[in-house]
Amino acid sequence: MDDTTIIKAKVDFSKGRSAEFNDAARELSDFIQSLDLDLTSHCKLTALVLTQINVAERDAFVFGFNAAAKLMHDYHSDEME
């Protein structure tokens, strides 16, 4: 087993998405498909939506990670005193 297999076994990012997220994504997808758009406009809209989702997920992760790191730092700083 190589290192990437170990990492994949420990972290499954798809589990971070709720049923509500999947339902909203499905509804958005159905709506986009129903729009009367040419292929170029459809592709651009889809790319913009995916970019917005990726940025939001990254920002949420960074915020959560930084908050957890600060909490751990503060907790361990209090232990040292």
C-alpha positions as CSV (number, residue, x, y, z in Angstrom):
1,M,0.0,0.0,0.0
2,D,1.5,3.4,-1.0
3,D,1.1,6.7,0.8
4,T,-1.8,7.9,-1.4
5,T,-3.8,4.8,-0.5
6,I,-3.3,5.6,3.2
7,I,-4.4,9.2,2.8
8,K,-7.5,8.2,0.8
9,A,-8.5,5.7,3.5
10,K,-8.2,8.4,6.2
11,V,-10.0,11.3,4.5
12,D,-13.1,11.0,2.4
13,F,-14.0,14.5,1.4
14,S,-17.3,13.5,-0.2
15,K,-18.7,12.6,3.2
16,G,-18.5,16.3,4.1
17,R,-21.5,17.0,1.8
18,S,-25.0,16.8,3.4
19,A,-28.1,15.4,1.7
20,E,-29.3,19.0,1.7
21,F,-26.3,20.0,-0.4
22,N,-26.8,17.2,-2.8
23,D,-30.5,18.0,-3.2
24,A,-29.7,21.7,-3.8
25,A,-27.1,20.8,-6.4
26,R,-29.6,18.4,-8.1
27,E,-32.2,21.2,-8.2
28,L,-29.7,23.7,-9.6
29,S,-28.6,21.3,-12.2
30,D,-32.2,20.6,-13.3
31,F,-32.9,24.3,-13.5
32,I,-29.8,25.0,-15.5
33,Q,-30.7,22.2,-17.9
34,S,-34.1,23.7,-18.4
35,L,-32.7,27.1,-19.5
36,D,-32.8,27.9,-23.1
37,L,-29.0,28.5,-23.5
38,D,-26.6,27.8,-26.3
39,L,-23.8,25.5,-25.5
40,T,-21.2,28.2,-24.9
41,S,-23.5,30.0,-22.4
42,H,-24.4,26.8,-20.7
43,C,-20.8,25.9,-20.3
44,K,-19.9,29.3,-18.9
45,L,-22.7,29.3,-16.4
46,T,-21.8,25.8,-15.2
47,A,-18.1,26.8,-14.9
48,L,-19.0,30.0,-12.9
49,V,-21.2,28.0,-10.5
50,L,-18.5,25.4,-10.0
51,T,-15.9,28.1,-9.3
52,Q,-18.2,29.8,-6.8
53,I,-18.8,26.4,-5.0
54,N,-15.1,25.6,-4.9
55,V,-14.1,29.0,-3.6
56,A,-16.9,28.8,-0.9
57,E,-15.7,25.3,0.2
58,R,-12.1,26.4,0.3
59,D,-12.9,29.5,2.3
60,A,-15.0,27.5,4.8
61,F,-12.3,24.9,5.2
62,V,-9.6,27.6,5.8
63,F,-11.8,29.4,8.3
64,G,-12.6,26.2,10.2
65,F,-9.0,25.1,10.1
66,N,-7.7,28.5,11.4
67,A,-10.4,28.6,14.1
68,A,-9.4,25.1,15.3
69,A,-5.7,25.9,15.2
70,K,-6.3,29.0,17.3
71,L,-8.4,27.1,19.8
72,M,-5.8,24.4,20.1
73,H,-3.0,27.1,20.5
74,D,-5.0,28.9,23.2
75,Y,-5.8,25.7,25.0
76,H,-2.2,24.5,25.0
77,S,-0.9,28.0,26.0
78,D,-3.1,27.9,29.1
79,E,-1.7,24.5,30.0
80,M,1.8,25.8,29.9
81,E,1.2,28.7,32.4
